[in-house]
Amino acid sequence: MKSFTSALYYIFFFTTGVPLLTIALLVWALSRPFDKRLYYLHLYTQYWTAFALLIIPGWKITVIGRKKIDNSKAVVFVSNHQSEFDIMVVSKLFAHFKWISKSEVFKVPIIGWNMRLNKYVELKRGDRKSIIQMIKDSVETIKKGSSIFIFPEGTRSKTGVLRPFSSGAFVIAKRAKIGIQPIAISGTKNILEKDGWMLNYKANVTITILDVIPYETIKDMETSDIANMVRKQITEYVKEHTINK
């Protein structure tokens, strides 16, 4: 039964994706002349994704600390990674940013096409040249006024325990001379576990927005020390909400 209903959800997602992508193209065409950051296209994309979450009433998503996000200032958003659905639930932040995502996702029909339309940043994992280009593209994106969002674990955690953070996000923050805003996500692994495809239709997800870590705090720190500091902050909130559930 779970496999059947999961298949129905994916069919619904991709079927509705065709007309929704058409609307995205229209938003892009109408707003691009005056919206160089593609703010309205990204906002539309977030409403599109939020709609895909809304149709499952058993998925309860709570956002804590939304007012801590300041869309007038670019930051590096950094989050833990429990599930593919992390990307979807983050849409509930309604914050302006560009995703940094692995190149495979850009090849997915509809989803990948919309990502290219939004000018999200592509990364080929394990490829040094791609990593260097990703950092360069991210800094340029920030200079144009957009934040970026990255999962520094690189891949999803099966257990919910945070994996070590790679340095890319923190190199970008130092080069662009901007702050880091940690995000703690709890509960998405209960929707879809790593390496699985069947969905659970009851899950309590909490997204906690932490205070921005100013550039002045990190400018003289080693990137490895910044990574450990941010990982520790996020871990505390993930543990807190895991215990409360």
Residue pairs with C-beta under 8 A, 6 or more apart in sequence:
2 198
2 199
2 200
3 198
5 199
5 201
6 197
6 198
6 199
9 56
9 199
12 55
13 52
14 109
14 110
16 52
17 110
17 111
18 110
20 48
21 110
21 113
21 114
23 44
24 41
24 44
24 45
24 48
24 114
24 117
25 117
27 40
27 41
27 44
28 38
28 41
28 117
31 38
31 39
31 40
31 41
32 38
32 41
35 41
36 144
37 96
37 144
37 145
37 146
38 118
38 119
39 96
41 117
41 118
42 96
42 97
42 98
42 118
43 94
43 96
45 91
45 114
45 118
46 91
46 92
46 93
46 94
47 91
48 91
49 87
49 88
49 91
50 91
50 92
52 88
53 59
53 61
53 88
53 89
53 91
53 92
56 199
56 201
58 201
58 202
58 203
59 191
59 201
59 202
59 203
59 205
60 203
60 204
60 205
61 89
61 92
61 205
61 206
61 207
62 204
62 205
62 206
62 207
63 92
63 93
63 207
63 209
64 206
64 207
64 208
64 209
65 208
65 209
65 210
66 93
66 94
66 209
68 181
68 209
68 210
68 211
68 212
69 93
69 95
69 181
69 209
70 212
71 95
71 96
71 147
73 178
73 179
74 142
74 145
74 146
74 147
74 148
74 176
74 178
75 147
75 173
75 178
75 179
75 180
75 181
75 212
76 142
76 147
76 148
76 150
76 169
76 170
76 172
76 173
76 176
76 178
76 179
76 180
76 181
77 95
77 97
77 147
77 148
77 149
77 150
77 181
77 183
78 150
78 151
78 152
78 165
78 169
78 180
78 181
78 182
78 183
78 230
78 234
79 86
79 90
79 149
79 150
79 151
79 182
79 183
79 184
79 185
79 234
80 151
80 153
80 157
80 162
80 183
80 184
80 185
80 234
80 235
80 238
81 151
81 153
81 154
81 155
81 156
81 157
81 185
82 156
82 157
82 160
82 185
82 186
82 187
82 188
82 189
83 156
83 188
83 189
83 191
83 192
83 193
83 194
84 156
84 192
85 188
85 191
85 192
86 151
86 156
86 185
86 188
87 99
87 101
89 185
89 188
89 205
89 207
90 149
90 183
90 185
90 207
92 207
93 183
93 207
93 209
95 147
96 146
96 147
97 146
97 147
97 148
97 149
98 118
98 119
98 120
98 121
98 138
98 141
98 146
98 147
98 148
98 149
99 115
99 118
99 120
99 121
99 148
99 149
100 120
100 121
100 123
100 134
100 138
100 148
100 149
100 150
100 168
101 115
101 120
101 121
101 122
101 123
102 122
102 123
102 124
102 125
103 122
103 123
103 124
103 125
103 130
105 111
105 112
105 115
106 112
106 115
106 116
106 120
106 122
119 141
121 134
121 137
121 138
121 141
121 148
122 130
122 134
122 137
123 130
123 131
123 134
124 130
125 154
131 168
134 168
135 168
135 171
135 172
135 175
138 148
138 172
138 176
139 172
139 175
139 176
141 148
142 148
142 172
142 176
142 178
143 176
147 181
148 172
150 168
150 169
150 172
152 165
152 166
152 167
152 168
152 169
152 170
152 227
152 230
152 231
153 162
153 163
153 164
153 165
153 166
154 163
154 166
155 163
156 189
156 194
157 163
157 189
157 194
158 189
158 193
158 194
158 195
160 186
160 189
160 238
160 242
162 231
162 234
162 235
162 238
164 227
164 231
165 227
165 228
165 230
165 231
166 227
167 223
167 224
167 227
169 180
169 227
170 180
170 218
170 223
170 226
170 227
170 230
171 223
173 179
173 180
173 215
173 218
173 226
174 215
174 218
174 219
174 223
174 226
177 215
177 219
178 215
179 212
179 213
179 214
179 215
179 217
179 218
180 212
180 213
180 218
180 226
180 230
181 209
181 210
181 211
181 212
181 213
182 210
182 213
182 230
182 233
182 234
183 207
183 208
183 209
183 210
183 234
184 206
184 207
184 208
184 210
184 233
184 234
184 236
184 237
184 238
184 241
185 205
185 206
185 207
185 208
185 238
186 205
186 206
186 208
186 237
186 238
186 241
186 242
186 245
187 203
187 204
187 205
187 206
187 241
187 245
188 203
188 205
190 200
190 202
190 203
190 204
190 205
191 199
191 200
191 203
191 205
192 198
192 199
192 200
204 245
206 241
208 237
208 241
210 233
210 234
210 237
213 229
213 230
218 226
221 229
